[in-house]
Amino acid sequence: MRILIALALPFAALCQPEGGTLSRGLASESFSCGNLVQSCSGPARRFIEAKCGYVEGADGSRIQVPAIPAEGPDPADLYNDCSGPGHNPAPLDGLRPVEVDPDGTEITGHVFADNYFELYVNGRIVARDPIGFVPFNSSVVRFKAGVPATYAVKLVDWGTHLGVGMEYDRWNVGDGGFIAAFSDGTVTGADWKCKPFYISPLDDGTCVRPGPDSSACPERPACVERDPANCSALHFPVPDDWAEPGFDDSDWLPASTYPASAVTNQRAYRDYAEKFGDARFIWSRNLDQDNLVLCRGRVAAAP
């Protein structure tokens, strides 16, 4: 009987997950956002600017997609053929550490994201990817922090069809991925925790389980074949304090790890794979439809 009632409800009430809001269709507008790179001066063959837009939630809310980029320090280039020549032979030259803890240790890290990252340490942003979408770049970060420490990253798989999580003229259901290795021995892996906050494309929200966990959702929902511009998305509000050491992430799921072959063949990672050592690519449980993912890792104090 409860199922019959749900099927009779309008979209505003259909499949509304606890704590989440559904939207349907493309964003109503598109604009440059977050002071990200808006053009390429380097030899990159392809450039696509990272645009943002707004969708209307079924509850009447106005939601910016795919994310709200933060302002923060630029990392050094490891590989960047957009605003640089490509390979940077001396990425540490002139890279001053961001001071998180005055008495902390200076730490260097190598980072690659598909497509965009923001890195926080103990609640402070220490680096932000200047290239939101395409081309792909890799970065070196440097900061001064003590232990225990909390590493937190905002990760975005950007798109060109804002609001429905798809990209390029072919309306691809794109994938994401993030990998990082730091000089204090911290690497991304299954001991991190991740949670998705923007899931699309979806036919509706019924395939998303508590968590939220969208791993049971079909890889290409029916709407992609039928009418991709009318697919649905599921949004969860991002807590203001999600990057803070004291934030309660006890209900976040363990990060899922992926082989490099499942994420990228881009030179920005491929030519520097040895710098990432034992680090693994991480994301939520759905590499394809989870478009905004937050992850956290902790560094314990020495015994």
Residue pairs with C-beta under 8 A, 6 or more apart in sequence:
6 13
6 14
6 15
7 14
11 22
11 24
11 58
12 58
12 59
13 58
14 22
14 58
14 204
14 205
15 22
15 204
15 205
15 206
16 22
16 58
16 59
16 205
17 205
17 208
17 212
17 234
18 210
19 236
19 237
20 205
20 208
20 212
20 234
20 235
20 236
21 57
21 58
21 59
21 61
21 63
21 234
21 235
21 236
22 57
22 58
22 204
22 205
22 232
22 233
22 234
22 235
23 55
23 56
23 57
23 58
23 63
23 163
23 232
23 233
23 235
24 58
24 230
24 231
24 232
24 233
25 55
25 163
25 164
25 229
25 230
25 231
26 53
26 55
26 161
26 162
26 163
26 164
26 229
27 53
27 54
27 55
27 65
27 162
27 163
28 53
28 54
28 55
28 56
29 53
29 54
30 51
30 52
30 53
30 162
31 51
31 52
31 53
32 38
32 49
32 51
32 52
33 50
33 51
33 52
33 64
33 68
33 69
34 50
34 52
34 68
34 69
34 70
34 71
34 132
35 69
35 71
36 49
36 50
36 69
36 116
36 129
36 130
36 131
36 132
37 49
37 82
37 83
37 130
37 131
37 132
38 49
39 47
39 49
40 47
40 81
40 82
40 83
40 135
41 82
41 83
42 80
42 81
42 82
42 83
42 84
42 85
42 86
43 81
43 85
43 86
44 81
44 82
44 135
45 135
46 134
46 135
47 82
47 134
47 135
48 133
48 134
48 160
49 132
49 133
50 69
50 115
50 116
50 131
50 132
50 133
50 158
51 160
51 162
52 64
52 65
52 66
52 67
52 68
52 69
52 162
53 64
53 65
53 162
53 163
54 62
54 63
54 64
54 65
55 62
55 63
55 65
55 162
55 163
55 233
55 235
56 62
56 63
57 63
57 235
63 235
65 162
65 163
65 198
65 233
65 235
66 156
66 157
66 158
66 159
66 162
66 165
66 198
66 291
66 292
67 116
67 154
67 156
67 198
67 292
68 238
69 116
69 118
69 128
69 132
69 156
70 118
70 125
70 128
70 154
71 125
71 128
72 118
72 125
72 126
72 127
72 128
73 98
73 125
73 126
73 127
73 128
74 127
74 128
74 130
75 95
75 111
75 127
75 128
75 129
75 130
75 139
75 140
75 141
76 88
76 91
76 92
76 94
76 95
76 139
76 140
76 141
76 142
77 83
77 84
77 88
77 91
77 137
77 138
77 139
77 140
78 88
78 91
78 110
78 137
78 138
78 139
78 140
78 268
78 272
78 275
79 86
79 87
79 88
79 137
79 138
79 267
79 268
79 271
79 272
80 86
80 88
80 131
80 137
80 138
80 268
81 135
81 137
82 131
82 135
82 137
83 130
83 131
86 267
87 271
91 140
92 108
92 140
92 142
95 140
95 142
96 142
97 106
97 107
97 142
97 143
97 144
98 124
98 126
98 127
98 142
98 143
98 144
99 143
99 144
100 121
100 122
100 124
100 126
100 143
100 144
100 145
100 146
101 122
101 144
101 145
101 146
102 144
103 146
104 144
104 145
104 146
105 144
105 145
105 146
105 184
106 142
106 143
106 144
107 142
107 143
107 144
107 145
107 182
107 183
107 184
108 140
108 141
108 142
108 182
108 183
109 119
109 140
109 141
109 142
109 180
109 181
109 182
109 183
109 186
110 138
110 139
110 140
110 180
110 181
110 272
110 275
110 276
111 117
111 119
111 127
111 138
111 139
111 140
111 141
111 178
111 179
111 180
112 136
112 138
112 139
112 178
112 179
112 180
112 264
112 268
112 269
112 272
112 276
113 129
113 155
113 176
113 177
113 178
113 179
114 136
114 157
114 175
114 176
114 177
114 178
114 263
114 264
114 266
115 129
115 131
115 132
115 133
115 134
115 136
115 156
115 157
115 158
115 176
116 129
116 131
116 132
116 133
116 155
116 156
116 158
117 127
117 128
117 129
117 153
117 154
117 155
117 156
117 178
118 125
118 127
118 128
118 129
118 153
118 154
119 125
119 126
119 127
119 128
119 141
119 151
119 152
119 153
119 180
120 126
120 150
120 151
120 152
120 153
120 154
120 243
121 143
121 145
121 149
121 150
121 151
121 152
122 145
122 149
122 150
122 244
122 245
123 150
123 152
123 241
123 243
123 244
123 245
125 243
126 141
126 143
127 139
127 141
127 143
129 137
129 139
130 137
131 137
132 156
132 158
133 158
135 268
136 264
136 266
136 267
136 268
136 269
137 268
138 268
138 269
138 272
147 184
147 299
147 300
147 301
147 302
148 245
148 298
148 299
148 300
148 301
149 245
149 298
149 299
150 243
150 244
150 245
150 247
150 296
150 297
150 298
150 299
151 182
151 186
151 296
151 297
151 298
151 299
152 242
152 243
152 294
152 295
152 296
152 297
153 178
153 180
153 294
153 295
153 296
154 243
154 292
154 294
155 176
155 178
155 283
155 292
155 293
155 294
155 295
156 176
156 291
156 292
156 293
157 165
157 174
157 175
157 176
157 290
157 291
157 292
157 293
158 167
158 291
159 165
159 166
159 167
159 174
159 291
160 166
160 167
160 168
161 167
161 171
161 228
161 229
163 200
163 233
164 200
164 201
164 228
164 229
164 230
164 231
164 232
164 233
165 173
165 174
165 198
165 199
165 200
165 201
165 231
165 233
165 289
165 291
166 172
166 173
166 174
166 200
166 201
166 224
166 228
166 231
167 174
171 224
171 228
173 201
173 219
173 220
173 224
173 288
173 289
174 288
175 262
175 263
175 287
175 288
176 263
176 283
176 287
176 290
176 291
176 293
177 258
177 262
177 263
177 264
177 281
177 282
177 283
177 287
178 188
178 281
178 282
178 283
178 295
179 188
179 260
179 263
179 269
179 276
179 279
179 280
179 281
179 282
180 186
180 187
180 188
180 276
180 279
181 187
181 188
181 275
181 276
181 277
181 278
181 279
184 299
186 297
186 299
187 276
187 277
187 278
187 279
187 280
188 255
188 279
188 280
188 281
188 282
188 295
188 297
189 255
189 257
189 278
189 279
189 280
189 282
190 254
190 255
190 256
190 257
190 280
190 282
191 254
191 255
191 297
192 254
192 255
192 282
192 295
192 296
192 297
193 249
193 252
193 253
193 254
193 255
193 295
193 296
193 297
194 252
194 253
194 254
194 255
194 256
194 282
194 283
194 284
194 293
194 294
194 295
194 296
195 211
195 212
195 249
195 252
195 253
195 284
195 293
195 294
195 295
196 212
196 214
196 236
196 284
196 286
196 290
196 291
196 292
196 293
197 235
197 236
197 237
197 238
197 292
197 293
197 294
198 233
198 234
198 235
198 236
198 290
198 291
198 292
199 208
199 212
199 214
199 217
199 233
199 234
199 235
199 286
199 289
199 290
199 291
200 231
200 232
200 233
200 234
200 289
200 291
201 221
201 223
201 224
201 228
201 231
201 232
201 233
201 289
202 208
202 214
202 217
202 221
202 223
202 231
202 232
202 233
202 234
202 289
203 218
203 221
203 222
203 223
203 231
203 232
204 232
205 232
205 234
207 214
207 216
207 217
207 218
208 214
208 216
208 217
208 234
209 215
209 216
211 253
211 285
212 234
212 236
213 253
213 284
213 285
213 286
214 234
214 284
214 285
214 286
214 289
214 290
215 285
215 286
217 286
217 289
219 288
221 231
223 230
223 231
223 232
224 231
238 292
238 294
239 247
241 247
242 294
242 296
243 296
247 296
249 296
252 296
253 284
253 285
255 282
255 283
255 284
255 295
256 282
256 283
256 284
256 285
256 287
257 280
257 281
257 282
258 280
258 281
258 282
258 283
258 287
259 281
260 269
260 270
260 273
260 281
262 281
262 287
263 281
263 287
264 270
269 276
282 295
283 290
283 293
283 295
284 290
284 293
